[in-house]
Amino acid sequence: MFQRILVANRGEIALRILRAATELGVETVAVYSMGDEGAPYLDLADETICIGPAASGASYLSIPSIISAAEVADVDAIHPGYGFLSENAAFAETCRESNIEFIGPSHETMRLLGDKANARKLAQAHKVPIVPGSDGLLKDEKEAVKIAEEFGYPVLIKATAGGGGRGMRVAHNDMSLVNAFHQARAEAQSAFGDAGVYVEKYLDNPRHVEIQIIGDSHGSVIHLGERECSVQRRHQKLLEETPSPALTRDMRKKMGQAAIRLAKAAKYVGAGTVEFLVEGKHFYFIEVNARIQVEHPITEMVTSIDLLKEQIRVASGEKLSIEQNRVRWHGHSIEVRINAEDPNKDFAPSPGTISRYIAPGGPGIRIDTHIFGGYRVPPHYDSLIAKLIVHGPDRQAAIRTLERALDEYVIEGIKTTIPLLREIVRNSYFVKGDYNTGFIDEFFQL
Ligand code: MV4
C-alpha cells in the first residue's frame, strides 16, 4: 500500500478521497488554489500545498504545478478525482515519468479508449454491441453518405476526441449530412485539436445506462452493476439510480459481461464506467469513462463496496478485495446532484455565501459535500456543491426517502437545483420508472 498520496482535486470529491485514504492508513496531501484557500475540508489532509491562482487553468489543470507539489511533498501516488486532469493521458504519462503512480488506468489504456472511434473498433472486435455506424473514422463526406444510406437516416456525426455530448451533429438527409460532416470536423479540430469524426445511426431518446467496472494489475476485472443516468439536461446529469428500472436480469448480465470483455481487452486497471445506450431490450456501447464518476456512491450503497478504497488498493498493486461471484446487490439507491445554479436563469451559476444550511438525516441518507453554513461557494469551478444519496429496500422506499430528504434540505443565500429535484421525484413518469434521455425536455419547461 502507498504511504502517502496527493489529491489533485477540490470540493466534495477531494473530501471523499481524503476520507478513503485516511481509512486505509495512507497519509494525504491536499492541493488547493487561492480560490479554495481556507476551505475546512483541507484540514483533513496531513499536509496542504497551494498550487496557484483561483483560475483552474493555472492550478487544478496545471500539470507542472501538480507534479511540483507531488515532488515537494514526496508522495507515492496522485488521485485525480473526476474532471480536471482525471482523463488526461499526458498527465498520467508525466506521473509515470516522474515515478509517481497515477491512480487510474495506464496512459496507454486512456489513449486507446479516449479515442471513441478506436474504442468502438475494440468493442466490435470483442463482441460488445455497438450502434450501427462507420468502422472507425470517416475519410470524407462521401463515405458518410454511403454508410448513412446503408442503415437509414437520421444519423449522428460524433467527434472521436469528444464525449459527454460534445462535438455531435444530427443529420436527416444526404445534404444535411455533408454539412454536418464538415461542421463537426471543424468544431472537433478547434475544440479537441483532432478533426477525426465517425458516424452512428441516431437513436431517438434512448436510455443512458452505464456499468461500473474495476480491474486490478493481476488481470482481474469485475463489474458492480449499472447506473441509470437518463435524467439529464443538456448532458448534465441531475439524478442517477440503481438498479435501472429498464433492465431485465438477462440484459444486466449481458451488459456486465460485455463491459468486462472490453475492459480486459484494454488491459484496464482501476475504476471505470462503460456507457451504453438502451432501447427496449437492446443495448449499444458508446464510450468508456476512465475515472471515478460523480455518481459512484449509488453503486457503493447497493454493493457495500468502497470504490475509492478499491481504486487506491489496485493502483498500489494489490488485488481486488472481492471476486465477481461474491458481489451482491441490496435494495435501491438514488443520487441527486445539488448545484449552485438558478433554474430560473437558465441554470446560471449562483456562487456566494451560504447563509443557512440544514442537512437532512436519518435512515437511508448519505450526503457527500464539502459545504456548510457560512461557506462561500467560489465562482471559479463547477457548480456541484452536494450530492444527496438515498438507499432503501426497494425503489418506492428510496423515492419516499428522497422526497422526504429533499423537503428537509435547507440551503439559503444562494440558488440551488433543490426545487427542481423536488419536482422530478414527484413526476408520475419518474415514479413509474418510465423515462429516457428526453424526460426533462418533455416535462419541464426549462
Ligand atoms: C447518441 C444518441 C443517440 N444516438 N448516439 C450524448 C452524450 C454522449 N455520451 C453520447 N450521447 C448520445 N449519443 C446515438 N447513436 C444520443 C445521445 C444523447 C445522450 C446520451 C446519454 C445521455 C444523455 C443524452 C442526451 C442527448 C443525447
Boltz pocket constraint, residues with backbone or C-beta under 6 A from the ligand:
constraints:
  - pocket:
      binder: B
      contacts: [[A, 131], [A, 156], [A, 163], [A, 164], [A, 165], [A, 166], [A, 200], [A, 201], [A, 202], [A, 203], [A, 204], [A, 206], [A, 207], [A, 208], [A, 229], [A, 230], [A, 232], [A, 235], [A, 275], [A, 277], [A, 286], [A, 287], [A, 437]]
      max_distance: 6.0
